[in-house]
């Protein structure tokens, strides 16, 4: 599990740290379905069988583990940054984030049950909650200065690559330029999401150290920027963030999960067979000992009867 920060101006793909605690569940396709998460927040279904609690659960790390990295990467609370939390679920970390001073908090989840659970968990805290789909957020452009993602993009990516692309594009749209996306993920990060530079660039044919012949260069040569420039920039930022995440290799994860389950089953079967053999051997030895004792007792009784008969005959002759 990795923690990374990505400024909206230039998305970063470098891993900052590895948190010390992560969820015990194993990656699989069920985590990309809405039915699974609805069941979790209702306390029923496969999520309940997996042991996921419906009232409170912090994905990947607690606030105490997250705090030093958040304080380093996110805008300080003194600046009252607007923070968005996608896929809020029942993560108590968000309440602790609010208590630590980041009061301009908004959060959403596509499960209505999760939103109701979060509302009860947060109590009187003024955290703006709504039920929304990460692929079509109800927020205006540049509405936030920071995003805290704790595994939501993981779950979305498990469900669909297209949904992951749409969700990342929406985050890029709603975060203001200069803002930051802090993502805690179990996906591996590509430390160099940009294309490889040209290893042998063409030499500059102009030896003039000042290639601009204009004696009065204008630092803003285009006073009327293209109105489409912002949307193009957003698209590039979203693409760069997507490039930072390598594929989750779900098939490999599922195969490894199945292999582990079969290994556990084989070990359990071997233990059961060993116990059965031990019990069988113990029972056989017990029966053998019982038969031996019975035979010994029979022989002893026969000897006693023989001696008794012999003594009786001797007394009769006398």
N, C-alpha and C positions, 0 to 999 in steps of 0.2 A: 504494500500500500504506500502510495506516494502523496506528498503534498507539494503542489506547485502554485506559483502565482503568475498571472498573465495580465499585464497592463493592456488596456484596450488600444493604446496607441501603437504598441508593438508587442504582440502576444509572445510571452516567453514559454519555452518548453523545457527548461532545465528543472531537474528534481531538486527541491530544497532540503528535504529531510525525509526520513522514514519514521512514522509514528510507532509507538511501542505496543499499541493494542489495536486489534482489528476484530471485526465480526467473525464468528466461528462458522457461519454458513458458507457453503461452497457455491461458486458461481454456476449458474445453470439457467436454462431458458425460462423457467417459471418466474424468475425474478424480473423478467421483462413484461409480465402480464398484469393488467389492472386488477384482475380477479384475485390474484395472490395477495396484493397489498390491501384491497378491500377486506379480504378475509382476516388479515393480520389485525387491522384496526377494529374489527368486530369481535376479535378473539375466537375465530373459528377457522376451519379449513386447513389447508396444508401448512400455512404459516404458523398456525397454532401448534400443529404437530411438530414443526421444526423448532419449537420452543421460543418463538419471537413474541415478546410481551406486547399487549395491546395498549398499555397505558404510558409506558416510557421506555425509550431505547435510543441510545446514542451510537450512531454508526461510526465505526472506525476508531474514534478517539473521543475523550471527554474534553470539557472546556479547559481543565487544568493542563492537559497535554497540548491542546491547540493554542492556548492563549499567547505564549511567547512568539509563536510564528505569526499569528494573526496581528499582534501588535507591531511586529516588524514589517509586515507586508501591506496591511490595510491602512487606510487613512485614520489618523488618530481620532478618538472619540470627541476630543475638544473641538474638532472642526465640524462636528455634527454631520458626518457623512450619511448619505442615504444608502442603506444596505438591503440587498435582496437575498432571501434564502429560498432556493427552489427545492421542492420535495421535502417540506418541513417535517412531515410525519409526526412523531412524538419525541423528537430529539430535545431533551432538556438543556442541551448546550445552548440553544437559542435563547432560552430564558436567562441563562447565566451571561450570555453576551449582552443582553439588555441590561442586566443588573450591573455589568462592568462599565457601563457608560455609553454604549452604542444604542441610543434611544430611537433613532429614525429607522426602525426595522419594518420591513414588509416580508411576508412569507406566503407561499402558496403550495398546494398539493392537488394532484388530480383526483384524489380520493376524498369525497365529501366526509366520509367517516374519519379520515385523518385530520381534516380541518376542525371537526368538532372535538376530537380528542385533544388537538393542540390548543384549542381555545380554552378547554378546561384545565390543561396543564399550565398555560401561561397566566391564568387567573386575571388579576387586575392590570397586568402589564399592557401598555398601549402598543401592541404589536398588530399591524394591519394584516389580517388573514383573509385569504380568498381561495376558492376552488378554481383552479385553472389548469390548462394543458400547457406544458413547457414548449410545445411546438407552435403555440399561438397565444402569446402572453397578452394580457389586457392592459399592459403599461405603455405609456407613451415613450417615444425615443428619448434616450439620454436621461432616463428617470432616476438612475442610481449611480452612486460613486463606487460601490463595491458589491461583489457577489460572493457568498459563501456557499460553495457546493460540497456537500458531504455524501458522496456516493450516488447522487441523483443521476448524473450523466452516465455513470456505470450502468444503472438499471435501465436507463433509456437506450443506451447502446446495445445492451443485451437484447432488448425487444426488437430494435430495427435500426439499421445504419441510417436510413432516411430520416427517422425520427431524431436521431442524434444530430445529424446535420442541421435539421430545422431548429432544434433546441439551442444549439450553439449559435446559430444565426440570430435567434431571438435574444440571447444574452448579449451578443455584440450590438444589437440594435438598442437595447434598453439601458446599457451601461454608457455613461458619459465618457467622452474622450479624456484620457488621462486617468480613468478609473482602473480598477483592478478586479480580476476574477481569481479568487483563491479556491482551488479545487483539490479536494482530498479524494484520492482514487486508488483502486486496486489495479488499474491498468498501468502497464509499463509506459514510461515517457520516453519519447525520442528526443535526445538532447540537441539534435540539429534538424529542426523541422524544415529549414530552408533548403532549396535545391543546392547541390554542390556548385561552388563557384568555379569559374573557368580556370583550370590549372595553369594555362599558358595564355594570359590575356595579351591582346594586341598592344604593341608599344604605342605611346602617344606620339603622333607625328609632329605635334606642335611643341617645339622646345621652349616656347615662351612660358615662363612660370605663371603668367597671368593670362589665361586663355581668353578672358573676356575683353574684347577690344573696346567695349563701351567705357569711356572714362568716368561716367557717372552711373555705375551699376545700380539698378533698382532692386532692393532686397525682396520686393514683392512684384515680380514682373507681370503678374496676371491679376490686376485689380478686380477683375470680374470672374471669379472662379466658376468652374463648371458646376451647375447645381446638382449634377449627378455624382460629383466627386465624393460626397459623404457616403452615399449608398455603395459606391464602388469600394471605398475604404472599409466599410463595414463588412462587405463580402470577403475582402482579403483577410481581414482580421479573423473572421469566423473560419475561413479555410486554414489559416495558420494554427488556430487553436485545435482544429480537428487533426491537423498533421502532427500535433504534439502527442496524440494518443495513438499508440500502435493497436492493431486489432486485438480483441480480447481472446481470440482463439477458443471460442466456446466449445467446439467439437473436442479439442484436446482436453479442456477442463472436464467436460462430461465423461470422456473416455477414462481420464484419470480417476474421476469420482467413482465410476462403475468398477474400475480395476481395484480401487481401495475397498469397495463394498464386497467384491468377490473374495478379496484376500481375507477380510474380516470373517466372511462366511466360511471359507475354507479352514481358517484357524479355529473357529468355533466348532466346526464339524470334527476336526482332528482331535480337539480336546474332548468332545463328547464321546468319540470312539474310544479314546484312551481311558476315559472314566468307565465306559461300559465294559471294556476288556478287564480293567482292574476289578470291577465288581464281580464279573463272571469268574475270574480266577479266584477271588476271595471266597465266592460262594462254593466253587468246586473244592477248594481246600477245606472249607468248613464241612461240606458233605463227606469228603474223604475221612476227615478226622472223626466225624460222627459215626460213620460206618466202622472205622477202626475201633473206636471205643465200644460200639455195640457188639462187634465180634469178640473183643477182649472180654466183655462182660459175659457174653454167652459161653465162651470157653471156661471162664471162671466158675460159672454156675454149673456147667457140666462136670467139671472137676470136683466141685463140692458134692454134687449128687452121687458121683462115682464113689468118692470116699465114704459117703454116708451109707451107700448100699453095701460096700465092702465091710464096713464096721458092723452093720446089721447082720450080715451073713455069719461073721465071726462070732458074734454074740449068740446067735441061734445055735451053732454047733457046740458051743460050750454048755 
